[in-house]
């Protein structure tokens, strides 16, 4: 049982309206066990379990495998926990070895950073270059996540956005309708005009709506 699996525990709370504080207490206890630490009863009583877990995550950051880094960021994003120090440490862990992350993991990482509003330009520029280099390997849904992240953060990252536009224009039929809508919103938000992409999206939307 690892952190990437643990992060999925937060998903029911995000879709069912369950109390996130309650869910977080469960996540805290399990994550602490994973890292070989015990979150003290005192910490729970004082309501400082969140801070203790964040500190322990930062302490062992360089020992985390890629899927655990992704799981941690995903969990923070879903729970809406904007701990800038921890998010920065996770982003630095990605920056050290971006090639060790799969394209699906990179898509999730960028989605989480966008959701958390983490606008660390150096880390995001590095991730943008990685997207540009490996865009052909990205699934359609992950390309949509990339566009969402940069548009939400207000960053016109040319390597990433050009790559997303080119791939999406060629593979528009692979995108679900919500992802196509997200692409249009993202490029419009950034005033990043790509006529070929918009024409391909328009044709695919008409095709999907007409089915």
MOJO-V107462 format. One record per backbone hydrogen bond with DSSP energy under -0.5 kcal/mol. NH is the residue of the N-H (numbers start at 1). CO is the residue of the C=O. Records with the same first field share a line. If there is no record, write none. Layout:
# MOJO-V107462
NH=CO + CO
This chain:
# MOJO-V107462
6=2
7=3
8=4 + 5
9=6
10=7
11=8
12=8
14=10 + 11
15=11 + 12
16=12
17=13
23=19
24=20
25=21
26=22
27=23
28=24
29=25
30=26
31=27
32=28
33=29
34=30
35=31
36=33
37=32
39=37
40=38
44=40
45=41
46=42
47=44
48=43
49=43
52=48
53=49
54=50
55=51
56=52
57=53
58=54
59=55
60=56
61=58
63=60
64=61
68=65
69=65
70=66
71=67
72=68
73=69
74=70
75=71
76=72
77=73
78=74
79=75
80=76
81=76
82=80
83=81
84=82
87=83
88=84
89=85
90=86
91=87
92=88
93=89
94=90
95=91
96=92
97=93 + 94
100=97
101=98
106=102
107=103
108=104
109=105
110=106
111=107
112=108
113=109
114=110
115=111
116=112
117=113 + 114
118=113
119=117
120=118
121=119
124=120
125=121
126=122
127=123
128=124
129=125
130=126
131=127
132=128
133=129
134=130
135=131
137=134
138=135
143=139
144=140
145=141
146=142
147=143
148=144
149=145
150=146
151=147
152=148
153=149
154=150 + 151
155=150
156=154
157=155
158=156
161=157
162=158
163=159
164=160
165=161
166=162
167=163
168=164
169=165
170=166
171=167
174=171
175=172
180=176
181=177
182=178
183=179
184=180
185=181
186=182
187=183
188=184
189=185
190=186
191=188
192=187
193=191
198=194
199=195
200=196
201=197
202=198
203=199
204=200
205=201
206=202
207=203
208=204
209=205
210=206
211=208
